[in-house]
Amino acid sequence: TRRSSDLNDEIKQVIQMLTYKASHEDIKIIYESQSEVKLFGNPLKFNQLVTNIISNGIDSYDKIDHENNKIKITMNKSKGSVIISIQDWGS
């Protein structure tokens, strides 16, 4: 179903859902956004996309090395575009 939704809320919802999995692996999820961004589309598909990318980031970390494990998500608006960056430092 297509509708308007707030991307910050959608991303925070995914982070909340994956917090247990990340904390179980000693991984910190950091989210930074300086913009309010509305999306018109299917929020379920957006959530699935973000969930898959963050889950892959969690899975990329070596189970033995738990030092400074993090996933950093940033969202910025620039010249009519939205840039969402999801970065991990796993293998």
C-alpha positions, 0 to 999 in steps of 0.5 A, a space after each residue: 500500500 502506497 502512503 506517505 511516511 517519515 523515513 526517520 521513523 521507518 529507520 528507527 523502527 527497523 533499528 529497534 527491531 534489530 537491536 536485540 540481534 545486534 546487542 547479542 553480537 556486541 554490535 552498536 547501531 548508530 543512527 544520524 539524521 539531520 533532515 526530516 524526510 517524507 516518503 511516498 511509497 510502500 513503507 513495508 518494502 522500504 523497511 524490508 530493504 533497510 532490515 536486510 542491509 542492516 542484518 547483513 552488516 550484523 552478520 558480517 562481523 567476526 564472532 570472535 572479535 567484539 572490539 568496536 563493532 558498529 553499524 553506522 547509518 546516516 541520512 542526509 537531504 541534498 538538492 532534492 535527493 535523499 542519501 542513506 548510508 549504511 556502513 559496517 566494518 565487518 569482514 
